[in-house]
Amino acid sequence: MTFDEIMVHITATIKHHRMLLKERAVMDHKTAELMAFAVNDPSKMPSVEKHYGFMDDSDENKTTIINKEPDQLEPEDWQNDQAILLQQAMSVKAVNARKNKE
């Protein structure tokens, strides 16, 4: 790997680590809120689905239509991963092309 490729990889790793830390902080804060409800007034404690918005499964069962055309559905996870991989490959090719010009 070249220096530029290593730096791109390190930067991406740092961003990913920060994103994981932010997710962890949000979940810790939500847990503390639920503990406060449980200790102070358990009768007003919200359900898990209401407190954690991503736990609601009703939205997952619906098919999302983009541009009001029934043939175009929201891309799946593997398609997003493939697009990210292609973007990274293009950036590596650009770095290699820049290196070869020098």
C-alpha positions as CSV (number, residue, x, y, z in Angstrom):
1,M,0.0,0.0,0.0
2,T,1.1,3.5,-0.7
3,F,1.3,6.2,1.9
4,D,-1.9,7.9,0.5
5,E,-3.8,4.6,0.6
6,I,-2.7,4.0,4.2
7,M,-3.8,7.5,5.2
8,V,-7.2,7.0,3.6
9,H,-7.6,3.7,5.4
10,I,-6.5,5.2,8.8
11,T,-8.9,8.2,8.3
12,A,-11.8,5.8,7.5
13,T,-11.0,3.6,10.5
14,I,-11.0,6.7,12.8
15,K,-14.3,7.9,11.4
16,H,-15.8,4.4,11.9
17,H,-14.5,4.2,15.5
18,R,-16.0,7.7,16.3
19,M,-19.3,6.6,14.9
20,L,-19.3,3.5,17.1
21,L,-18.5,5.7,20.1
22,K,-21.4,8.0,19.3
23,E,-23.8,5.1,19.0
24,R,-22.6,3.7,22.3
25,A,-23.0,7.1,24.0
26,V,-26.6,7.4,22.7
27,M,-27.5,3.9,23.9
28,D,-25.9,4.6,27.3
29,H,-27.9,7.8,27.6
30,K,-31.1,6.0,26.7
31,T,-30.4,3.3,29.3
32,A,-29.8,6.0,31.9
33,E,-33.2,7.5,31.0
34,L,-35.0,4.2,31.4
35,M,-33.2,3.6,34.7
36,A,-34.5,7.0,36.0
37,F,-38.0,6.0,35.0
38,A,-37.7,2.6,36.7
39,V,-36.4,4.1,39.9
40,N,-38.5,7.2,40.3
41,D,-41.9,6.3,38.7
42,P,-42.1,2.9,37.1
43,S,-45.7,3.4,36.2
44,K,-44.7,6.1,33.6
45,M,-41.9,4.0,32.1
46,P,-42.3,4.0,28.3
47,S,-42.3,0.8,26.3
48,V,-39.1,-0.3,24.6
49,E,-40.5,0.3,21.2
50,K,-41.6,3.9,22.1
51,H,-38.3,4.7,23.8
52,Y,-36.0,3.2,21.1
53,G,-37.4,4.4,17.8
54,F,-35.5,1.8,15.8
55,M,-37.3,-1.1,17.6
56,D,-40.6,-0.4,15.8
57,D,-41.0,-3.2,13.2
58,S,-44.1,-1.7,11.5
59,D,-42.0,0.4,9.2
60,E,-39.8,-2.6,8.1
61,N,-42.8,-4.5,6.8
62,K,-43.8,-1.7,4.4
63,T,-42.1,-1.6,1.0
64,T,-40.7,1.8,0.3
65,I,-41.3,3.2,-3.2
66,I,-38.9,5.7,-4.6
67,N,-40.1,8.2,-7.2
68,K,-43.6,6.8,-7.1
69,E,-42.6,4.0,-9.5
70,P,-43.4,0.5,-8.1
71,D,-40.5,-1.1,-9.9
72,Q,-37.8,1.0,-8.0
73,L,-37.5,-0.1,-4.4
74,E,-35.0,1.2,-1.9
75,P,-31.5,-0.4,-2.4
76,E,-30.7,-3.3,-0.2
77,D,-27.7,-3.4,2.2
78,W,-25.5,-5.3,-0.2
79,Q,-26.1,-2.7,-2.9
80,N,-25.1,0.1,-0.6
81,D,-21.9,-1.9,0.4
82,Q,-21.2,-2.5,-3.3
83,A,-21.5,1.2,-4.0
84,I,-19.1,2.1,-1.2
85,L,-16.6,-0.5,-2.4
86,L,-16.7,0.9,-5.9
87,Q,-16.2,4.5,-4.5
88,Q,-13.2,3.3,-2.5
89,A,-11.8,1.4,-5.5
90,M,-12.1,4.6,-7.6
91,S,-10.3,6.6,-5.0
92,V,-7.5,4.1,-4.9
93,K,-7.2,4.2,-8.7
94,A,-7.1,8.0,-8.6
95,V,-4.3,7.9,-6.1
96,N,-2.4,5.4,-8.2
97,A,-2.9,7.4,-11.3
98,R,-1.7,10.5,-9.5
99,K,1.4,8.6,-8.3
100,N,2.2,7.3,-11.8
101,K,2.0,10.9,-13.3
102,E,4.7,12.1,-10.8
